[in-house]
Amino acid sequence: MNRYYLDVHALQTVPPSNLNRDDTGAPKSAVYGGVPRARVSSQAWKKATRDYFKAKSLLDPSELGVRTKKVVEVLADHIRDTDPSLEEADALKLATEVIAATGLKTEVPKRKSSAKKAAAEDGAGEEGTEDTAPQSKYLVFLSTRQFAGLARLAVEGAADIKAFLKHKDNKARAKQIADARHSVDIALFGRMVADDADFNVDAAVQVAHAISVHRVENESDYFTAVDDHNKDSEPGAGMIGTVDFNSATLYRYAGLGVHQLAANLGEGLREDESRTTPVRRAVEAFVQGFTESLPTGKINTFGHHTLPDAVIVKLRTTRPISFVAAFEEPVRSDQGGHVSDASARLAEYVPDIERAYGDDDSTLTWVLRVGPNTQKLAGLGTESVNITELVTSVGQAVAELLEKPA
């Protein structure tokens, strides 16, 4: 298969906010170009993108996965959906055996569940009772289709699941089901299983930590809260505290290997679709999801609901290219704002690096931009688009490239 890379670049201004906290509660930061920058981790934006898939129904639920330690409980629910006549305890036993047959390691957690704690406090259960459903030692990412396939296998062998799974072919089927028909989010962001490398899925997407294009210093907000039930004779605050925040114009970047995405989706296609349709649908969902999503750290406190001022999408055949080096020297604006100068930096840097490395002629470019401060970016793209046109055009271009013979 030919190699194709889709690069998504965005400039996004966020007001006072704390999108992604470190272990002290302060906004994450990094030093780049010798000065401190605001930072939002790649994990935070990948989680936001996956959540956006669901929130905006960009993909059918059957095309998404579940990342959880409670794989046995989730599979038991699928088993009961497949065969409603099964009792919950029986479904849990079946799920435990089938998960073990896949090679995934589980253990019964030592802590009490919140429900059992409540039962113990009410005298309805014995204090110290363990959860009955085993859990994996780490988060496991499985697709809805994989859970459904394992559930059908469990129901097939329900009469004597241990004997059923002792058969070499049935055990192999369990492993094969858990490693086929990957969901779109698994195909995009990958899967790592520490105890069994055979279950690993190489991520098709690489997401950079978003950093500010300019120097940023964190600030602190001192706040007080009043006790509404206080009397006039009880002055003062009912609570005081501080919350750290910053504001920034962020450069965001993600690179998607279209060929890797196609390989990860593999044969998990619907019979009524062409070979390229699932890949196109995944690409379109990613472009929209990554562009429009937003980490929600402290969002009720700061209400930082913004969208990118500019998005540049490149579809190329060479290798992924981040444009973060345009901001190695931090933007310093005499006017106070940073979007205009950041746009000018990109408008100058992008053509230079693509001419230097011979990638200009073989690259398709789209530009989405908002307002006069991004005017200098208009000349970068063969097309200037809104979000709907961007998503559709990129998806169509990817499908056309995939149709070309290798």
Order of alpha helices (4+ residues) and beta strands (2+ residues): beta-beta-beta-alpha-beta-alpha-alpha-beta-alpha-beta-beta-alpha-alpha-alpha-alpha-beta-beta-beta-beta-alpha-alpha-alpha-beta-alpha-beta-beta-alpha
